Amino acid sequence: MRRVLVLLVAVLVLGGVALGVVLHAAGRAAEKDRPRAGGPQVRSGEVVLGAAGRDVFRNMAWGPHRDEIASVDARDPSGPRTASGVRCLRFHSAGGTGICLRSVRRGLRDAYRAVVLDARLRERSRYDLAGVPSRARVAPGGRVAAWTVFVGGDSYAGGSFSTRTSILDIRSGELDRNIETYRLVLDGHPHRAADLNVWGVTFADDDRFYATAATGGRTYLVAGDRGTRTLRSVHANVECPSLSPDGTRIAYKKRVAGASSDAPWRLYVLDLRSGRETATAERRNLDDQAVWRDARTLVYSLPGDYGSDLWTVPADGSGTPRVLMEAALVPVFGE
């Protein structure tokens, strides 16, 4: 009888412990879905691309609206947010057109899709992706889009990765699935290589763009032309370029000597006419494709309490970095 009582007590104790673990885990999950004290205020509503005085971005604040495309008053980036209900891992827009790279569940694994959106974030067309979303851009007129995915590896920091970059003519539906098939001219000479990777498109117009090309252990800024299907090297040691609004400068990640192989990049600006490089005041490692808030100011993401915060710094090397927006990623300004 005593053994039965001991066994019964043990079962009850273990059951209580298990229940406590489950309730604690559930409490942590619920806490994760609640906005943090002092965190951004987010509410459901309509988000319209190109709306005057509104900045658009991916909301990273914990809660039911995490990963949704949201907007905020451009004069008050820390103010209340309006969340659209449209979830994207990577996003960009221009000319009233959005490109959304998202995860879609297929059985027991994730797959990924590029979705073209109109100004009210309604789906216009969709395209299956060959890998994990990395970068997305829309040309200024909203008629051409590009995206990059990882098809092997998951980081630009090491050498063991492979990318695929596609360019879509939204009007015609014509899709260049892999612009590595373009003819590469490196330092004035045609160059063919099995190890070529191209990523991080930034558009000048519907036909002309810049991107990063990597081959032989080096990276290059290349100027691309959709009409001639060519890529021509412009400058070495440039990754994830972003063209300024006036088309004269490139903001980019530069690998710097002496930095850790896991954190090798700093934020620079290249003058396309003179070839002069300017280091910005941001001295921390940067793994992002920066955007231009205006002709003088860069915005980029760094790790934060919610996964990502947006920071800003002058493009001319002056000033100091400062937080622009907490819990945010892939912003769009000046639509």
ABEGO torsion letter per residue (X at the ends): XAAAAAAAAAAAAAAAAAAAAAAAAAAAAAAAABBBBGBBBBBBEBBBBGBBGBBBBBBABBEAABGBBBBBBAABAABBBBBAGBBBABBBBBGGBBBBBBBBBBEABBBBBBBBBBAAGBBABBBBBABBBABBBBBAAGABBBBBBBABEABAABABBBBBBBBBBAAAGBBBABAAABBBBBGGBBBBBAABBBBGBBBABAABBBBBBBBGGBBBBBBBBAAAGBBBBABBGBBGBBBBAAGABBBBBBBBBGBBAABABBBBBBBAAAGBBBBBABABBBBBBBBBABAABBBBBBBBAAGBBBBBBBAAGBEBBBBABBGBBGBBBGX
